[in-house]
Amino acid sequence: MMIEQKTHIKKGMLIGLILILLDIALQLTHNKFQLWVANTNIAIMLLGVIIAMNIQTPKTDGKIVFSNLFGYGFRVSVVAVCALFIYNVLSVYVVFPGYLTELYEHNLAEAQKLPNFDATKVAENKDMAMKVMRTSLLSMVVMFNLAIGITGALVGSIIALLVESFNLKKVSQQ
């Protein structure tokens, strides 16, 4: 029996929903720029994909192949990334439109600490900076989360194979 169809959609959407709810809470409490936020997002995505893969492993009737496991983890990751991308597009344009301005001001405050900061150039290029930040933010959501998801799929595949190998050795010894 192969892995059940469409379970990757449910699990990917659950991971995406958890990350979205975390982001909404962080936006509302103005904690989005804290250092721990990125690490928490990485941990949720990585562990979410690994756990999703290892929950699904027993349903394959012992016919576990690395490519099937990795493919399943990749699909879970892609679904989560798609949900995050849609949320971020809506977030930037509709739900939290002031976020980009807040991000700009945060980055500007950090840039003012640099010795070669030039306020006139910054004022002249604010519109361009906002466009670049919007594009960078949306592309970074896809690339960063997909890289973390692929890493989770790789690690999850290895863990699932090791667990299955351990279980087969345990059964053969009995």
N, C-alpha and C positions, 0 to 999 in steps of 0.2 A: 504494500500500500504506500503510495507516494504521499508527500505532504499535502494536506487538505488545501484545496483552492481557496484563495481570498483571505486566509487567516493573516497574511502579511499586511493586508489593508487595515484590519482591526487593530493589530498590534502597533503598526506604524502610526495610525491615527491616535492611539492612546498615548504613545510617546510624544507626538506632536502636541496633543492637548495638554499634557502635563507641562511641557515647555512653554506653551502659550499662556496657560494660567499663571505660571511663575513670572513670565514677562509682564503680564497685566498687573500682578501684585507689585512687582518692582517699579513699574511705571507710576502706579497710584501712590506708592510710598516714597517716590523719588530716590530710590536706592539703585537705580540702573547703572550708575557709574562706579559702584563698589567693586573692588578687586575680586572678591569671592564669587561674583555673579558668573563670570566666564568659566571658572572652574566647576561651579555647580551645573551649568548647562552641559559642559563636556561630560561630567560624571553621569548625568541623567541620560544623555544620548547613548553613551558607551554602554552603561549598565543595562539600559532599556533594550538595546539590540541584543546584547549577550543573553539576557534573561529570556527574551522572546524566542531566541533560537533554541535555548536549552529546554524551554517548556515544550516546544514543538518536536524536539528530537524523538521522544518515545513513540510518536505516532507514525514513524516510518518503518515499523516492523523489522528493525535490525538492519535494514538496507541503507546504511548511512554512508554517503559519499561526500567528500569534501566539497566538490563543486555544487552539489544540491544544497548543502548547508550554507555555503558562502552566498550562493544565489538567493536563498531565502532571506538571509541577513541583509543583503544588498537591497532587496525589494522592500523590506521593512524600513530600512534607512531612507530610501527614495520617497516612500509614502510620508514619512515623518518630515522630510525636508520640503516636500510639496506643501504640506499643511503649514509649516513654518513660513514658507515663502508667501503663500496667500495671506496669512495673518500679517506678515510684515508689510506687504504692499498696502493692505487695508489700514494698518497701524500708522504708517508714515503719512498716508494721504487723508484718512478719514477719522480714525479713532483717536490718535494722539498726534495731531498735526504739529503741535508745538515741540515735539521731541527733537526734530532736526535743529531747531533754533537753540534748544537747551544743549544739544550735543555740540553745536557750533560754539556756544558761549563757554562750555566746559573746556573744549579744545583750545579756544582762544586764551582762556585763563592759564592753561598749561604752557601755551606758546609764549606768553608774556614773560615767563620765567627764563626764557632763553636769552643769551646775550646779544644775538643778532636780530632781535625782534624789531620789525618796522611797521608801525601802526598805520602809516599812509598806504602802504601796499596791501595790508589786510583790509582796510576800508574799501579800497578800489576793487578788490577781488571777492567781496563777500558773496555776490550772486553766483559766481562761478564755483566758489567753495561749497555753497549749499547744493548745487547740482552734482558736484563730484561726490559729496558726502552721501547724498541720496542714492546715487548709482552704486557707490562703494558699499554702502550698508546692505542694499538688496543683493548684490552679487556675493558679498561676504557671507550672508545668511546661507546661501546655497552651497558655496564652495567649502566653507569651514565645517558646516554640519554634515555635508556629504563625506568629507574626509574623516570626520570622527565616526560617522556611521559605518564607513568601509572598514575602518580600524576595528570597530566593534564586531562587524561581520567576520573579519579575519580571526580575531581572538575568540569569538564565540564558536566558530567552526572548529578551531583547535580544541577548545575546552569540550565541546560536544563529542568530538572524536575520542578524546582521552577518556571521558566519562564512559562512553560506550565500550571502548576497549577494556577499561577496568571492569565493567559489568560483565562482559563476555568472558574474561579470564576468571572472574568470580564464579560464574555459572558453570564453566567447564571444570573447575576444581571440585565442585560438589558432586 
